[in-house]
């Protein structure tokens, strides 16, 4: 399954060709853009779709960025019962 997904991604049009990227390249964020942050959940439960059993059930969960904002695209997930 993962090999098929990689093949699909390899065949995607570049973002520049789709118009998805902003003209003129990346734009600087404003002075009021947050410099730190996290996303927290309490009593988090997830399933792949309705009717299927839960695949994740935790008491709390926190996502924190690995790098300072706005550069971070990697997040650290910490969960506990």
N, C-alpha and C positions, 0 to 999 in steps of 0.2 A: 504494500500500500504506500509506504513512504517513497519508494522509488518512483511510483507513478506520480506522486505529488511533486517531486523534484523535477520530473520531466515536464509537467504542466507549467511550473514556474519558469523553467528554462525557455519555454515557448511564448511567454507573455511579451507583449509589446513594451518597449521602454516607456517609462513614465513621460518622458519628453514628447513622445509621439502621441500620447493620449490627451495631452493638455493638462494632466493632473498636477504637474509642477507649476509653481507660480512663475510668471515671466520675470526675468531679471535675477533669478536665483533666490537663495534663502534670504529672508527678511529678518532683521534684528527684532528682538522682542522689546516691548515697552518697558519703561522704568518701573512700572507697577506690577510686572510679571512676578509670580511667586518664586522665591529662591530656594524654598524647601517645601516638603509636603509628604503626605502619606495617605493611604486609603485604608480604613479599618472597617471590619465587619464583625458583628456579634451574631452568634448562632447561625453560622453559614452552612448551608446545605445545597449541594448541586447534583444534578443528574443530566444525562446526555439529552434526554427529551422526556416529555410527560409520559407517565406510565412505566418508565424504567426505574429500577432501584437507585437509591442514592449512591454516588461514587465518592462523595466527599461530605463529611458531616463533622464540623468542628465547633468548639465553643467560641473561639475568636480567631481572627486572621488579620494580619497587617501587611500591606504592600508598601515597601519603601524603595525609593530610587537608589541605584548603586552609585550614580554620579549626580552632581548638583544639577538642578533644573536650569535651563531648558535642555541641556545636553543629553540627559539620561534617556536611553531607550531600553535599558536593562533594569529589572526590578527584582528585589529580594522578597520572598514570601515566607512569613513566619506564622505558623498556626499551632494551636494547642486546644486540648479538650476543655 
